[in-house]
Amino acid sequence: ITSEIGRVVPLFRGATGKIIAAYLSEEEKTRCLAVQKKLFSNWENEESEEEFGEIRKAGYSITKSEVDDGVT
């Protein structure tokens, strides 16, 4: 699996983005969500503070097919 140079992916999608988002302050998260809504017109924020809390507790994030089909 590879990614294209310049490909734009929502910050809160995929394990990498979610682990970063889990440690953002509320102010930074709010700002990032506003930018994502502008970049991705069909953006729906499905993540919850509970999910981010679980990520912080575990120290990692696992996602399935959130960015690329078939990738975990």
C-alpha positions, 0 to 999 in steps of 0.5 A: 500500500502506498499513498500519493504525494499531495493526497489530502486525508482528514486528520481524524481518519485512520490510526495515525490521524486519530492518535494525533487528534487524541492528544490535541487540546479542545481548542486545537481539535475545534480548529482542526474540525472547522478546517476539515469541514471546509476541505471535505464538504461531506465531513461528518465528525463521528469520533467522540471524546470517549474514543480519544480517551480510549486511545490515550489510555491504550497509547495506540489506535487501530482502525480498519479501512478508514483511509484505504480499503482493506488496510488495518 
